[in-house]
Amino acid sequence: MALTDRTRAPQRAGEQLVEMAWDPITRIIGNLGIYTKIDFANRRVAECHATSSLFRGYSVFMKGKDPRDAGFITSRICGICGDNHTTCSVYAQNMAYGIKTPPLGEDIINLGEAAEYMFDHTLFQDNLVFVDFCEAMVKATNPSVLQRAQRTAAPNAEIHGYRTIAEIMEAFNPFEGEVYKQALQVSRTTREMFCLMEGRHVHPSTVYPGGVGTMPEPSLFTDYLSRLISIIDFVKQAVAMNDDVFDFFYEALPGYEEVGRRRVLLGCWGAWQDPDVVDYRYENMTRWGRAMNVTPGVVVDGQLVTTDLVDINLGIRILLGSSYYEDWVNEDPFVTHDPLGNPVDMRHPWNQTTLPVPQKRDFENKYSWVMSPRWYDKRTGENLALDTGGGPFARLYVTALAGLVDTPYVKATGSSVRISLPRGDRLPETTLEWRIPQWSNAIERDRARAYFIAYAAAMSLHFLERAMERVRGGDVKVFQDFTVPDEGIGCGFHEAVRGVLSHHLVIKDKKIANYHPYPPTPWNASPRDIHGVPGPYEDAVQDMPIFEENGPDDFKGVDIMRAVRSFDPCLPCGVHMYLGNGTVLKKLHSPTFGASHG
């Protein structure tokens, strides 16, 4: 779509405002558009709105369905991370049915989800995000930075083999760069690892409530292990290359920490259940949530507010404001109290009724199909616009602060996460350490992604060792029988690739009475809520400085793209840029070869 009229906002003295929009920016749950007013005189983004122009309606047509179908249906929400939805739905169903997955079944699911993180983060980081940092893009947007990169030695050259920062950038050039092509092969290998455990990608065929249908033969785990070891050196090199490039950007462009920067408001719902602790009972959710191998939690201004999944669940609020829906506060609630007797708010997903009202986009009123999930901070009474940091940033930040994860390969210290990787084909055994950074910004979101690939690889070794020990001991049960109750409620908490994922289920008469999945995109892409609070994309882009050297006529918006993409808003597939008169100024990216889109 294109804007039909050029309009200029009222300008203050010294401003040079130009309206610019990128729509679509990615293919997500709907279509994401970023609409801005850029002040070229002061090199800043004066205003930003994030829009989504497509209504999906899963919460509407899930009603009346057999709850056992929920995982298969909701996996179709996304053609990229559908398995995360299946897993989260299974967690919610296990709670509603009063069952638990056998330990080996949990190990198999954990191995599948770990492979998914490695697959998706590698594909996104190296084949999509790094297009914005590659030699060709930097040459087109900041030629002086590229010249400096050509003169700057890469500190970790002995690990990754590239002599200068510019050589690393060149290795990420689309379709031609060495690392770009290596990453595609690694993505293939990690997808094979996933399919070994969950049957097929991206809609699993072997993951069900109560367990899995995967046959736990010894060759299953050795086939996974051989593939894992084959990519270990690439993972180590990727961390080193990311550190070199991102540290260079801070040095080459003083003030670049402000690109995509926002207040530290992070949410993580936890990942990888501990089979020896989890029983899926809501009454025990605090305990088994804290035993997860990525710790759930909320961070506000650098402080860990909670690691309690019960608190996290009860704090979720779905606000409207600038989204195309009617309020449901006059509807009857589905759940008045949780199983512990705590009152459940009418704006909680258990009580939500989706009432769509299509209408013309109006940035002064309603302009997006995305609702505005918020988290109620009972300490202050604020409804916080949490973000996921693209997934890895929040996961590492919460886990580091909580200090609860302590495995042979990953340990949280209270201020960092230490990750130990074994020897590969060329590089020795390596310990990486992700430390809590000073800022929540574009670069740190992107940096965390490389470290979390290493985290997932390390945890895979732990899950493999545990699974093979169970099989050697004769524990091969992977499925638990169950019956669907007449009535029940459940909630599942998981980390989709891009961050927080929850599924909320209400069963009546053995059918789904209400079902609401909340993936990371609504949290990150939400519009201004009823209180006028902008969503994370809007907040991260609005008021940020512009470092691109081009003027309005050939402006590519690379700083804005880096800020938005740092949140990993699904796979970027097409980026168009529009001026206010409806002219397509520049097409920056074409659909990436071999990438599947949701």
Secondary structure, DSSP 8 states (H G I E B T S, - for coil): ---SS-------TT--EEEEEEEEEEESSSEEEEEEEEETTTTEEEEEEEEE-----HHHHTTTS-GGGHHHHHGGG-SSSHHHHHHHHHHHHHHHHT----HHHHHHHHHHHHHHHHHHHHHHHHHTGGGGTSHHHHHHH-HHHHHHHHHSB-TTHHHH--SBHHHHHHHTSTTTSHHHHHHHHHHHHHHHHHHHHHSSSSS-SSEETTEE-----HHHHHHHHHHHHHHHHHHHHHHHHHHHHHHHHHHHSTTGGGTT----EEEE--BS--TTT----GGGHHHHHHTSSB--EEEETTEEEE--HHHHHHHEEEE-SSBSB---TTS--S-SB-TTS-B--TTSGGG----B------TTS--BS--EEEEEETTTTEEE--B-TTTHHHHHHHHHHH---B-SSEEE-SSEEEEEE---SSS--EEEEEE--S--SHHHHHHHHHHHHHHHHHHHHHHHHHHHHHHHTT----B------SEEEEEEEEEETTEEEEEEEEEETTEEEEEEEE-HHHHHH----TT----HHHHHHTT-B------GGG---HHHHHHHHTT--S----EEEEETTS-EEEEEE---TT----
